[in-house]
Amino acid sequence: MLDFSAITFKSLAVHRVGNKMKEEGILLSQQTYKLADEDFRNILLDYFLKPFKNDEFYAFTHEDTLNENEVYNACKNIFANKESLLEESGHLAKALYMQSNHPKIQGGEFYVAYFADCQIDDEMIDAIGIFKSENKYLYLKPEEQDDQMVLKYEQGINAKKLDKGCLIFNTSELEGYRILIVDKQSRGSDEVAQYWKQDFLSLIRVHDNSFNTATYLQMCQLFCEDELADEKDRKEQILLLTKSLNYFTEHEVFNVEEFNQEVLEEPEMQKQFKGFQKEFENDYGFAAEDDFKISTSMVKSMKRYFKKNIELDTDINIRLNSEETEQYIERGFDESRGMYFYKVFFREEN
């Protein structure tokens, strides 16, 4: 669980990083940014931290050794000596500039911040924030002039829309730290999409409770919507998917035997899911855990990917909101029309 309520803003460096292919260059500040104004400091805290709402942790990596990762080394140096933030932020700005070599990558302001008293579960730790603002927006600015209102406009950064960012927490240093990421990707090629997360930061997903929760929910979704597509109608797929999601919503800990009994129930279905799981693990190169603590934030995040609609080719949609729906809907085939049908029972219309 993340808690930023006690966080303190220690220092901030602000630079400008352009597009390397367009030879826009970089502008490196010669001193850290003053944070004397409390209101402005709070605005920056909201801008930098509010986008981080889940516990989907990553870690630094490198194809050779972890110490070859430039961002990892810079963070390690800053954690060891806070006074090195300005110097190391300059190195990070240069490293980002070298990766900004696609014509559609936008230049922007580059920030490196140091925070203290970040709470993860029951641990209070320091963190480094690395952020980039790219998109500029037009704002209307009303002013009073000679007893009338005059509208002007300015171009600036939307303090509620962080484009790119990551928080590096000072824990698990030897494993590449624990990192959260925000990446509002610009439209463009794969090179544009991957330059922040892969090319600059070089991150991999940490196989923790959040990862295990997301993995199992993804398996349930693919099993219901793909594996069972030829043998179960859409109603049965949705009901099994809903039952799977309810298990993760109602339990604090996942247990594979308990999941099999409560969700899959029938031995044949359990056997079929186990075979599907092996194929899934082979495709993605890892083994799913049998027991883990369920991440409630990840369950909430994954819910939006679970479709509960039966979309018919006659332009009619039927939404099944719960497992209890099964007793009120029947599927059949009309011989005279040569068409399938759903019969829906209800007491009154809302």
Protein Blocks (a to p, Z undefined) as FASTA:
>chain_A
ZZfklgccfbdcddddddfklonopaddfbdcdfkblklmmmmmmmmmmmpmbfcdcddd
dfkbmklpmklmmmmmmmmomklmmmmmmmmmmmmmmmmmcfklccddddddddehiaeh
jaccddddddddfbdcdddddddeehiacddddddddfkbcfbdcddddehklnopaadd
dddddeddfklmmmmmmmmnopaddddfklmmmmmmmmmmmmmmmmmmmmpcfklmmmmm
mmmmmmmmmpmbdcfklmmmmmnopaklmmmmmmmmmmmmmmnopacdfbdcddfklmmm
mmmmmccbdcdfkopacddfbfklmmmcccdddfklopacdddddfbdZZ
